[in-house]
Amino acid sequence: MPSTQDFRNGLVLNWKDDLWQIVEFQHVKPGKGGAFVRGKLKNVRNGKIVDTTFRAGEKVETARVERRQMQYLYEDDLGLHFMNTETYEQRALRSDLVEGKDLIKEGGMIDVLVDAATDEALSVELPRQVELKVTQTDPGLKGDTATGATKPATLESGATVYVPLFINEGDVIRVDTETASYQTRVSAA
């Protein structure tokens, strides 16, 4: 059984009757008293983040979690449907498991975290950035780039993000999935 010495970011623990992923941790050796490990844990089922402390050398139970790359197919009343590109197995996931689902276009690739023991889908991780086509936005005024102003733009996935005034319909832009914000223009229409 591993101990707190084996901690690393991304490790999944079976702690307090649930699965928790280590977001960050720090070994602390105060001047008085024993050493301990302070860390942030994220519940892989509901995304809740908690701060916690473990004694140095404390035994912890790890869980085996697999990351499977899947392709987004479509959404219906059952949820979002994904396909494993290696086995062609299809799986429907509840909509609330997928944060930022409006940034995924049909055919887009995502990572699904699966509990290896029960084959239960725990959470979905989007790629850090996605490239999407602008389907609707107001035309920008020529030469009006000095102010750094933005305007709303609807993307092919249905999401709305704020973009600079020089972005037009048909342009492909890169969007940060964590903040749902414009990064750069990839290609012009």
N, CA, C and O of each residue as an XYZ file, in Angstrom:
756
protein
N       0.855     -1.176      0.000
C       0.000      0.000      0.000
C       0.900      1.238      0.000
O       1.779      1.357      0.854
N       0.695      2.154     -0.941
C       1.547      3.342     -1.011
C       1.312      4.294      0.163
O       0.309      4.208      0.872
N       2.266      5.198      0.340
C       2.158      6.182      1.422
C       2.204      7.589      0.825
O       2.247      7.757     -0.394
N       2.196      8.587      1.696
C       2.216      9.974      1.236
C       3.509     10.304      0.500
O       3.555     11.292     -0.232
N       4.555      9.509      0.673
C       5.800      9.729     -0.067
C       5.620      9.475     -1.555
O       6.394      9.983     -2.367
N       4.609      8.697     -1.922
C       4.360      8.360     -3.325
C       3.405      9.337     -4.011
O       3.036      9.120     -5.165
N       3.001     10.400     -3.329
C       2.074     11.366     -3.927
C       2.684     12.004     -5.170
O       3.880     12.293     -5.219
N       1.843     12.212     -6.160
C       2.190     12.973     -7.355
C       0.899     13.553     -7.908
O      -0.173     12.985     -7.697
N       0.984     14.652     -8.598
C      -0.205     15.274     -9.165
C      -0.867     14.306    -10.148
O      -0.197     13.681    -10.970
N      -2.190     14.195    -10.047
C      -2.940     13.303    -10.921
C      -3.221     11.938    -10.322
O      -4.055     11.203    -10.851
N      -2.542     11.571     -9.220
C      -2.780     10.280     -8.578
C      -4.197     10.252     -8.015
O      -4.647     11.230     -7.418
N      -4.901      9.136     -8.201
C      -6.275      9.007     -7.717
C      -6.277      8.132     -6.473
O      -5.763      7.013     -6.481
N      -6.871      8.664     -5.394
C      -6.941      7.973     -4.113
C      -8.359      7.497     -3.847
O      -9.331      8.135     -4.251
N      -8.462      6.359     -3.156
C      -9.737      5.895     -2.649
C      -9.779      6.377     -1.201
O      -9.242      5.722     -0.308
N     -10.424      7.535     -0.972
C     -10.367      8.226      0.316
C     -11.766      8.645      0.714
O     -12.499      9.207     -0.100
N     -12.148      8.382      1.955
C     -13.482      8.722      2.475
C     -14.596      8.168      1.578
O     -15.546      8.878      1.247
N     -14.471      6.909      1.194
C     -15.468      6.180      0.408
C     -15.780      6.840     -0.933
O     -16.910      6.748     -1.414
N     -14.803      7.498     -1.539
C     -14.988      8.098     -2.851
C     -13.628      8.183     -3.532
O     -12.598      7.928     -2.908
N     -13.628      8.538     -4.804
C     -12.388      8.672     -5.548
C     -11.994     10.139     -5.639
O     -12.788     10.985     -6.050
N     -10.754     10.429     -5.248
C     -10.239     11.805     -5.216
C      -8.925     11.855     -5.974
O      -8.071     10.984     -5.806
N      -8.763     12.872     -6.806
C      -7.534     13.060     -7.574
C      -6.706     14.171     -6.935
O      -7.240     15.215     -6.562
N      -5.400     13.942     -6.810
C      -4.518     14.955     -6.228
C      -4.298     16.055     -7.260
O      -3.778     15.805     -8.348
N      -4.701     17.277     -6.907
C      -4.506     18.430     -7.777
C      -3.132     19.031     -7.511
O      -2.374     19.310     -8.440
N      -2.822     19.227     -6.236
C      -1.498     19.705     -5.843
C      -1.227     19.272     -4.411
O      -2.153     19.026     -3.637
N       0.044     19.181     -4.069
C       0.409     18.780     -2.709
C       1.754     19.397     -2.357
O       2.516     19.821     -3.226
N       2.027     19.435     -1.040
C       3.277     19.997     -0.566
C       3.679     19.288      0.719
O       2.883     19.195      1.653
N       4.917     18.786      0.772
C       5.454     18.209      2.001
C       5.902     19.361      2.904
O       6.637     20.246      2.465
N       5.461     19.349      4.161
C       5.780     20.432      5.089
C       6.496     19.845      6.297
O       6.029     18.876      6.895
N       7.639     20.440      6.654
C       8.391     20.029      7.837
C       8.526     21.255      8.733
O       9.454     22.047      8.567
N       7.602     21.414      9.684
C       7.688     22.583     10.561
C       8.851     22.442     11.547
O       9.411     21.358     11.711
N       9.198     23.536     12.189
C      10.277     23.509     13.179
C       9.941     22.620     14.360
O      10.809     21.911     14.869
N       8.694     22.650     14.801
C       8.238     21.805     15.908
C       7.236     20.793     15.364
O       6.510     21.080     14.412
N       7.200     19.646     15.953
C       6.210     18.648     15.565
C       6.644     17.831     14.361
O       7.732     18.015     13.816
N       5.755     16.915     13.959
C       6.060     16.011     12.869
C       5.754     16.610     11.509
O       4.991     17.568     11.382
N       6.363     16.025     10.509
C       6.130     16.467      9.138
C       4.730     16.037      8.700
O       4.157     15.089      9.238
N       4.201     16.747      7.724
C       2.887     16.401      7.173
C       2.833     16.801      5.708
O       3.710     17.504      5.206
N       1.782     16.338      5.028
C       1.568     16.651      3.618
C       0.256     17.407      3.506
O      -0.796     16.910      3.908
N       0.326     18.605      2.960
C      -0.868     19.430      2.732
C      -1.192     19.329      1.247
O      -0.300     19.405      0.403
N      -2.473     19.158      0.934
C      -2.820     19.016     -0.474
C      -4.237     19.415     -0.800
O      -5.082     19.596      0.076
N      -4.471     19.548     -2.109
C      -5.815     19.792     -2.635
C      -6.234     18.539     -3.388
O      -5.506     18.028     -4.239
N      -7.425     18.058     -3.054
C      -7.969     16.877     -3.708
C      -9.254     17.250     -4.436
O     -10.056     18.041     -3.941
N      -9.436     16.669     -5.619
C     -10.637     16.926     -6.417
C     -11.430     15.634     -6.538
O     -10.899     14.602     -6.949
N     -12.716     15.701     -6.173
C     -13.585     14.545     -6.310
C     -13.807     14.304     -7.804
O     -14.290     15.192     -8.506
N     -13.456     13.106     -8.297
C     -13.543     12.856     -9.735
C     -14.981     12.689    -10.214
O     -15.239     12.783    -11.414
N     -15.918     12.445     -9.306
C     -17.313     12.290     -9.720
C     -18.051     13.621     -9.818
O     -18.818     13.831    -10.758
N     -17.830     14.528     -8.855
C     -18.609     15.771     -8.865
C     -17.755     17.034     -8.987
O     -18.307     18.132     -9.052
N     -16.431     16.909     -9.020
C     -15.556     18.055     -9.230
C     -15.287     18.908     -8.003
O     -14.589     19.917     -8.102
N     -15.823     18.530     -6.848
C     -15.615     19.300     -5.618
C     -14.138     19.238     -5.221
O     -13.519     18.175     -5.271
N     -13.584     20.376     -4.829
C     -12.184     20.447     -4.417
C     -12.116     20.737     -2.922
O     -12.783     21.645     -2.427
N     -11.299     19.952     -2.202
C     -11.131     20.150     -0.762
C      -9.649     20.244     -0.432
O      -8.809     19.640     -1.099
N      -9.342     21.016      0.617
C      -7.993     21.080      1.173
C      -7.925     20.063      2.304
O      -8.852     19.963      3.108
N      -6.840     19.313      2.370
C      -6.714     18.310      3.409
C      -5.258     18.167      3.835
O      -4.351     18.673      3.174
N      -5.051     17.477      4.938
C      -3.714     17.253      5.478
C      -3.560     15.779      5.838
O      -4.453     15.181      6.439
N      -2.423     15.203      5.467
C      -2.075     13.831      5.825
C      -0.791     13.866      6.645
O       0.066     14.723      6.429
N      -0.658     12.933      7.589
C       0.604     12.792      8.308
C       1.653     12.237      7.340
O       1.323     11.443      6.459
N       2.905     12.646      7.498
C       3.976     12.141      6.637
C       4.105     10.634      6.825
O       4.148     10.149      7.955
N       4.165      9.905      5.734
C       4.305      8.456      5.784
C       2.995      7.709      5.968
O       3.001      6.479      6.011
N       1.870      8.411      6.077
C       0.558      7.769      6.239
C       0.236      6.921      5.006
O       0.464      7.338      3.870
N      -0.297      5.731      5.255
C      -0.665      4.831      4.158
C      -1.973      5.296      3.521
O      -2.911      5.683      4.219
N      -2.026      5.256      2.201
C      -3.224      5.645      1.466
C      -3.551      4.557      0.453
O      -2.668      3.834     -0.009
N      -4.816      4.453      0.119
C      -5.252      3.466     -0.862
C      -5.444      4.161     -2.203
O      -6.198      5.128     -2.304
N      -4.764      3.670     -3.228
C      -4.900      4.277     -4.553
C      -5.932      3.508     -5.366
O      -6.188      2.330     -5.119
N      -6.511      4.188     -6.329
C      -7.481      3.573     -7.228
C      -6.883      3.551     -8.627
O      -6.103      4.430     -8.994
N      -7.251      2.553     -9.393
C      -6.760      2.463    -10.762
C      -7.771      3.129    -11.689
O      -8.903      2.670    -11.838
N      -7.342      4.198    -12.293
C      -8.197      4.950    -13.202
C      -7.526      4.977    -14.565
O      -6.337      5.271    -14.683
N      -8.310      4.664    -15.596
C      -7.778      4.672    -16.955
C      -8.286      5.899    -17.699
O      -9.417      6.342    -17.496
N      -7.448      6.429    -18.548
C      -7.818      7.555    -19.391
C      -8.021      6.996    -20.796
O      -7.090      6.483    -21.417
N      -9.250      7.104    -21.284
C      -9.565      6.580    -22.619
C      -9.948      7.730    -23.545
O     -10.799      8.556    -23.215
N      -9.309      7.765    -24.697
C      -9.641      8.808    -25.664
C     -10.873      8.367    -26.445
O     -10.928      7.259    -26.980
N     -11.863      9.262    -26.498
C     -13.111      8.945    -27.177
C     -13.513     10.092    -28.091
O     -13.091     11.236    -27.921
N     -14.350      9.741    -29.074
C     -14.832     10.719    -30.042
C     -16.280     11.076    -29.725
O     -17.113     10.197    -29.509
N     -16.569     12.377    -29.700
C     -17.935     12.844    -29.439
C     -18.782     12.616    -30.673
O     -18.403     13.016    -31.774
N     -19.942     11.968    -30.494
C     -20.828     11.681    -31.613
C     -22.016     12.642    -31.675
O     -22.178     13.374    -32.651
N     -22.857     12.635    -30.615
C     -24.060     13.474    -30.618
C     -24.626     13.554    -29.216
O     -24.151     12.875    -28.306
N     -25.659     14.400    -29.039
C     -26.343     14.544    -27.757
C     -27.835     14.295    -27.962
O     -28.423     14.749    -28.944
N     -28.439     13.566    -27.022
C     -29.890     13.361    -27.052
C     -30.409     13.331    -25.612
O     -29.722     13.797    -24.703
N     -31.608     12.790    -25.394
C     -32.209     12.767    -24.060
C     -31.412     11.926    -23.059
O     -31.486     12.177    -21.857
N     -30.660     10.943    -23.525
C     -29.873     10.083    -22.643
C     -28.568     10.738    -22.209
O     -27.946     10.294    -21.244
N     -28.154     11.767    -22.896
C     -26.908     12.452    -22.568
C     -26.047     12.622    -23.799
O     -26.550     12.693    -24.920
N     -24.751     12.687    -23.583
C     -23.792     12.833    -24.681
C     -23.240     11.460    -25.024
O     -22.900     10.677    -24.136
N     -23.154     11.174    -26.308
C     -22.715      9.863    -26.772
C     -21.293      9.962    -27.307
O     -20.972     10.831    -28.118
N     -20.439      9.038    -26.827
C     -19.041      8.997    -27.221
C     -18.706      7.603    -27.732
O     -19.355      6.622    -27.370
N     -17.667      7.529    -28.590
C     -17.235      6.247    -29.128
C     -15.746      6.070    -28.882
O     -14.948      6.968    -29.154
N     -15.377      4.894    -28.361
C     -13.981      4.537    -28.203
C     -13.444      4.247    -29.605
O     -13.957      3.362    -30.289
N     -12.424      4.977    -30.035
C     -11.936      4.840    -31.414
C     -11.142      3.561    -31.641
O     -10.871      3.210    -32.789
N     -10.764      2.857    -30.580
C     -10.035      1.600    -30.733
C     -10.984      0.408    -30.810
O     -10.802     -0.484    -31.638
N     -12.000      0.397    -29.942
C     -12.908     -0.753    -29.880
C     -14.255     -0.485    -30.538
O     -15.045     -1.413    -30.713
N     -14.536      0.768    -30.906
C     -15.812      1.203    -31.486
C     -16.989      1.015    -30.537
O     -18.145      1.032    -30.962
N     -16.695      0.836    -29.253
C     -17.737      0.748    -28.231
C     -18.303      2.151    -28.012
O     -17.556      3.124    -27.913
N     -19.640      2.243    -27.936
C     -20.270      3.540    -27.697
C     -20.770      3.612    -26.268
O     -21.183      2.614    -25.679
N     -20.722      4.833    -25.724
C     -21.108      5.042    -24.335
C     -21.820      6.378    -24.222
O     -21.380      7.377    -24.790
N     -22.932      6.390    -23.478
C     -23.663      7.634    -23.213
C     -23.304      8.115    -21.809
O     -23.330      7.340    -20.853
N     -22.969      9.396    -21.693
C     -22.640      9.989    -20.405
C     -23.619     11.098    -20.090
O     -24.043     11.839    -20.977
N     -23.978     11.209    -18.815
C     -24.878     12.286    -18.396
C     -24.266     13.635    -18.750
O     -23.048     13.807    -18.695
N     -25.107     14.578    -19.110
C     -24.645     15.909    -19.508
C     -23.888     16.614    -18.383
O     -22.962     17.379    -18.653
N     -24.270     16.369    -17.124
C     -23.619     17.072    -16.011
C     -22.191     16.583    -15.755
O     -21.448     17.243    -15.028
N     -21.786     15.443    -16.331
C     -20.414     14.964    -16.195
C     -19.449     15.749    -17.086
O     -18.239     15.732    -16.858
N     -19.982     16.431    -18.095
C     -19.139     17.068    -19.097
C     -19.158     18.580    -18.918
O     -20.106     19.251    -19.324
N     -18.093     19.113    -18.303
C     -17.970     20.564    -18.173
C     -17.478     21.133    -19.492
O     -16.562     20.587    -20.106
N     -18.084     22.229    -19.926
C     -17.682     22.863    -21.179
C     -18.142     22.103    -22.398
O     -17.493     22.152    -23.444
N     -19.267     21.392    -22.277
C     -19.743     20.569    -23.396
C     -20.078     21.393    -24.632
O     -20.084     20.870    -25.746
N     -20.357     22.686    -24.439
C     -20.675     23.515    -25.600
C     -19.430     23.878    -26.404
O     -19.546     24.557    -27.425
N     -18.249     23.450    -25.980
C     -17.024     23.668    -26.737
C     -16.584     22.426    -27.515
O     -15.520     22.423    -28.135
N     -17.403     21.374    -27.479
C     -17.079     20.152    -28.215
C     -17.929     20.121    -29.474
O     -19.147     20.287    -29.410
N     -17.292     19.910    -30.615
C     -18.062     19.761    -31.845
C     -18.142     18.274    -32.180
O     -17.314     17.484    -31.727
N     -19.127     17.903    -32.963
C     -19.276     16.504    -33.345
C     -18.021     16.041    -34.058
O     -17.526     16.700    -34.971
N     -17.512     14.888    -33.623
C     -16.279     14.356    -34.176
C     -15.052     14.750    -33.369
O     -13.955     14.262    -33.640
N     -15.219     15.634    -32.373
C     -14.099     16.080    -31.548
C     -13.647     15.000    -30.579
O     -14.446     14.171    -30.144
N     -12.361     15.013    -30.240
C     -11.785     14.018    -29.342
C     -11.687     14.579    -27.920
O     -11.333     15.740    -27.720
N     -12.008     13.727    -26.937
C     -11.920     14.074    -25.519
C     -11.350     12.875    -24.765
O     -11.274     11.772    -25.305
N     -10.948     13.101    -23.508
C     -10.487     12.010    -22.639
C     -11.554     11.722    -21.597
O     -12.087     12.638    -20.972
N     -11.863     10.441    -21.413
C     -12.825     10.019    -20.402
C     -12.056      9.244    -19.332
O     -11.358      8.279    -19.643
N     -12.185      9.673    -18.053
C     -11.575      8.945    -16.952
C     -12.536      7.844    -16.523
O     -13.700      8.106    -16.220
N     -12.038      6.606    -16.501
C     -12.868      5.439    -16.209
C     -12.261      4.679    -15.045
O     -11.059      4.414    -15.028
N     -13.103      4.323    -14.059
C     -12.670      3.487    -12.946
C     -12.426      2.085    -13.506
O     -13.354      1.440    -13.995
N     -11.183      1.617    -13.436
C     -10.822      0.329    -14.032
C     -11.530     -0.837    -13.362
O     -11.770     -1.857    -14.007
N     -11.870     -0.714    -12.086
C     -12.507     -1.816    -11.360
C     -13.970     -1.985    -11.769
O     -14.441     -3.114    -11.910
N     -14.690     -0.887    -11.959
C     -16.129     -0.973    -12.236
C     -16.495     -0.579    -13.661
O     -17.651     -0.729    -14.058
N     -15.541     -0.079    -14.438
C     -15.756      0.422    -15.795
C     -16.761      1.575    -15.820
O     -17.437      1.798    -16.824
N     -16.851      2.303    -14.709
C     -17.748      3.458    -14.610
C     -17.023      4.708    -15.105
O     -15.889      4.970    -14.705
N     -17.676      5.475    -15.972
C     -17.109      6.746    -16.426
C     -17.208      7.747    -15.279
O     -18.293      7.974    -14.742
N     -16.089      8.341    -14.905
C     -16.045      9.241    -13.768
C     -16.134     10.701    -14.180
O     -16.911     11.463    -13.606
N     -15.357     11.088    -15.155
C     -15.376     12.477    -15.610
C     -14.823     12.560    -17.016
O     -14.266     11.598    -17.546
N     -14.986     13.721    -17.603
C     -14.537     13.968    -18.966
C     -13.570     15.144    -18.936
O     -13.829     16.151    -18.276
N     -12.466     15.016    -19.644
C     -11.503     16.101    -19.754
C     -11.409     16.532    -21.209
O     -11.104     15.733    -22.095
N     -11.677     17.810    -21.435
C     -11.545     18.363    -22.775
C     -10.079     18.639    -23.065
O      -9.284     18.775    -22.135
N      -9.705     18.724    -24.346
C      -8.346     19.169    -24.638
C      -8.157     20.597    -24.128
O      -9.138     21.320    -23.952
N      -6.943     21.005    -23.892
C      -6.663     22.349    -23.345
C      -7.175     23.445    -24.276
O      -7.663     24.475    -23.812
N      -7.064     23.224    -25.600
C      -7.530     24.196    -26.580
C      -8.257     23.474    -27.698
O      -7.921     22.339    -28.037
N      -9.261     24.138    -28.272
C      -9.977     23.597    -29.421
C     -10.035     24.662    -30.507
O     -10.006     25.860    -30.224
N     -10.116     24.208    -31.750
C     -10.248     25.121    -32.876
C     -11.655     25.004    -33.427
O     -12.090     23.922    -33.820
N     -12.367     26.130    -33.454
C     -13.760     26.142    -33.881
C     -14.001     27.270    -34.878
O     -13.343     28.309    -34.839
N     -14.957     27.041    -35.767
C     -15.303     28.025    -36.791
C     -16.365     28.981    -36.256
O     -17.299     28.557    -35.575
N     -16.224     30.268    -36.563
C     -17.202     31.281    -36.171
C     -18.367     31.209    -37.160
O     -18.178     31.381    -38.364
N     -19.578     30.953    -36.640
C     -20.749     30.847    -37.512
C     -21.567     32.131    -37.556
O     -22.265     32.381    -38.538
N     -21.492     32.958    -36.495
C     -22.253     34.201    -36.491
C     -21.565     35.222    -35.609
O     -21.216     34.939    -34.463
N     -21.374     36.413    -36.157
C     -20.858     37.539    -35.392
C     -21.143     38.815    -36.162
O     -21.321     38.779    -37.380
N     -21.189     39.925    -35.476
C     -21.396     41.211    -36.138
C     -20.124     41.586    -36.881
O     -19.024     41.273    -36.425
N     -20.264     42.255    -38.020
C     -19.049     42.680    -38.734
C     -18.306     43.750    -37.945
O     -18.918     44.603    -37.302
N     -16.984     43.693    -38.002
C     -16.163     44.692    -37.326
C     -15.939     45.890    -38.221
O     -16.055     45.780    -39.442
N     -15.622     47.019    -37.643
C     -15.330     48.221    -38.411
C     -13.858     48.220    -38.790
O     -12.993     47.957    -37.954
N     -13.583     48.510    -40.031
C     -12.211     48.522    -40.530
C     -11.394     49.570    -39.778
O     -11.809     50.723    -39.660
N     -10.235     49.164    -39.273
C      -9.350     50.084    -38.584
C      -9.645     50.268    -37.108
O      -8.882     50.945    -36.419
N     -10.728     49.688    -36.595
C     -11.076     49.865    -35.185
C     -10.441     48.752    -34.358
O     -11.136     47.871    -33.851
N      -9.109     48.797    -34.225
C      -8.416     47.760    -33.464
C      -7.622     48.330    -32.296
O      -7.052     47.573    -31.511
N      -7.577     49.628    -32.173
C      -6.747     50.248    -31.146
C      -7.341     50.148    -29.745
O      -6.607     50.222    -28.760
N      -8.652     49.983    -29.642
C      -9.280     50.013    -28.323
C      -9.222     48.681    -27.595
O      -9.395     48.644    -26.377
N      -8.987     47.596    -28.302
C      -8.998     46.283    -27.660
C     -10.405     45.825    -27.332
O     -10.596     44.980    -26.457
N     -11.388     46.374    -28.022
C     -12.788     46.027    -27.780
C     -13.090     44.624    -28.290
O     -12.397     44.100    -29.162
N     -14.130     44.031    -27.735
C     -14.539     42.694    -28.151
C     -16.012     42.683    -28.516
O     -16.757     43.619    -28.226
N     -16.410     41.589    -29.164
C     -17.808     41.394    -29.548
C     -18.133     39.914    -29.385
O     -17.234     39.075    -29.438
N     -19.424     39.581    -29.184
C     -19.781     38.169    -29.055
C     -19.746     37.468    -30.413
O     -20.080     38.059    -31.440
N     -19.341     36.209    -30.400
C     -19.322     35.386    -31.608
C     -19.849     34.002    -31.263
O     -19.457     33.416    -30.254
N     -20.745     33.476    -32.110
C     -21.277     32.126    -31.937
C     -20.417     31.171    -32.748
O     -20.111     31.434    -33.912
N     -20.029     30.061    -32.130
C     -19.146     29.092    -32.769
C     -19.937     27.906    -33.284
O     -21.106     27.736    -32.937
N     -19.308     27.085    -34.109
C     -19.989     25.937    -34.720
C     -20.487     24.923    -33.694
O     -21.381     24.133    -33.996
N     -19.924     24.934    -32.491
C     -20.355     24.002    -31.449
C     -21.553     24.543    -30.668
O     -22.146     23.826    -29.860
N     -21.912     25.819    -30.911
C     -23.026     26.434    -30.197
C     -22.597     27.364    -29.079
O     -23.428     28.089    -28.532
N     -21.330     27.359    -28.730
C     -20.825     28.224    -27.666
C     -20.725     29.662    -28.156
O     -20.575     29.915    -29.351
N     -20.810     30.600    -27.216
C     -20.614     32.007    -27.513
C     -19.424     32.504    -26.714
O     -19.382     32.365    -25.492
N     -18.449     33.089    -27.416
C     -17.268     33.653    -26.775
C     -17.069     35.072    -27.285
O     -17.572     35.440    -28.347
N     -16.335     35.859    -26.519
C     -16.024     37.220    -26.937
C     -14.711     37.212    -27.708
O     -13.710     36.650    -27.262
N     -14.738     37.856    -28.888
C     -13.588     37.880    -29.786
C     -13.248     39.324    -30.142
O     -14.088     40.211    -29.989
N     -12.019     39.569    -30.619
C     -11.677     40.927    -31.067
C     -12.530     41.341    -32.269
O     -13.125     40.497    -32.939
N     -12.581     42.634    -32.531
C     -13.435     43.169    -33.589
C     -13.051     42.708    -34.988
O     -13.899     42.722    -35.881
N     -11.796     42.297    -35.213
C     -11.374     41.902    -36.558
C     -11.801     40.489    -36.946
O     -11.613     40.102    -38.099
N     -12.361     39.715    -36.044
C     -12.821     38.362    -36.339
C     -14.136     38.437    -37.116
O     -15.041     39.185    -36.747
N     -14.234     37.651    -38.199
C     -15.423     37.639    -39.059
C     -16.022     36.245    -39.114
O     -15.402     35.273    -38.681
N     -17.239     36.154    -39.652
C     -17.873     34.855    -39.851
C     -17.013     34.032    -40.793
O     -16.486     34.545    -41.780
N     -16.876     32.738    -40.478
C     -16.071     31.840    -41.295
C     -14.640     31.685    -40.799
O     -13.956     30.738    -41.188
N     -14.170     32.601    -39.945
C     -12.824     32.479    -39.386
C     -12.774     31.287    -38.434
O     -13.765     30.965    -37.780
N     -11.628     30.643    -38.362
C     -11.404     29.569    -37.399
C     -10.541     30.154    -36.279
O      -9.481     30.730    -36.526
N     -11.022     29.992    -35.041
C     -10.303     30.542    -33.891
C      -9.945     29.434    -32.911
O     -10.560     28.368    -32.907
N      -8.947     29.698    -32.086
C      -8.544     28.770    -31.027
C      -9.135     29.283    -29.716
O      -9.016     30.463    -29.385
N      -9.784     28.364    -28.966
C     -10.453     28.719    -27.722
C      -9.855     27.904    -26.582
O      -9.658     26.696    -26.711
N      -9.566     28.572    -25.458
C      -9.092     27.901    -24.242
C     -10.307     27.274    -23.569
O     -11.257     27.980    -23.231
N     -10.291     25.951    -23.370
C     -11.472     25.263    -22.827
C     -11.653     25.482    -21.331
O     -12.770     25.343    -20.833
N     -10.595     25.819    -20.596
C     -10.748     26.043    -19.158
C     -11.454     27.350    -18.857
O     -12.257     27.427    -17.927
N     -11.158     28.381    -19.640
C     -11.754     29.693    -19.394
C     -12.819     30.050    -20.419
O     -13.486     31.076    -20.286
N     -12.988     29.214    -21.445
C     -13.919     29.468    -22.549
C     -13.664     30.850    -23.140
O     -14.591     31.632    -23.351
N     -12.395     31.135    -23.402
C     -12.025     32.449    -23.927
C     -11.213     32.315    -25.219
O     -10.535     31.314    -25.450
N     -11.305     33.342    -26.041
C     -10.589     33.443    -27.298
C      -9.076     33.452    -27.048
O      -8.599     34.133    -26.140
N      -8.318     32.689    -27.862
C      -6.863     32.695    -27.772
C      -6.240     33.397    -28.984
O      -5.499     34.368    -28.831
N      -6.547     32.899    -30.189
C      -5.964     33.451    -31.403
C      -6.778     33.028    -32.605
O      -7.567     32.086    -32.540
N      -6.574     33.741    -33.713
C      -7.207     33.337    -34.982
C      -6.277     32.365    -35.657
O      -5.085     32.631    -35.806
N      -6.832     31.213    -36.076
C      -6.046     30.179    -36.746
C      -6.016     30.437    -38.245
O      -4.961     30.384    -38.876
N      -7.194     30.717    -38.808
C      -7.255     31.026    -40.239
C      -8.417     31.961    -40.511
O      -9.441     31.923    -39.829
N      -8.241     32.798    -41.515
C      -9.279     33.756    -41.898
C     -10.141     33.157    -42.989
O      -9.698     32.297    -43.749
N     -11.383     33.624    -43.056
C     -12.318     33.108    -44.068
C     -11.934     33.589    -45.447
O     -12.604     33.258    -46.425
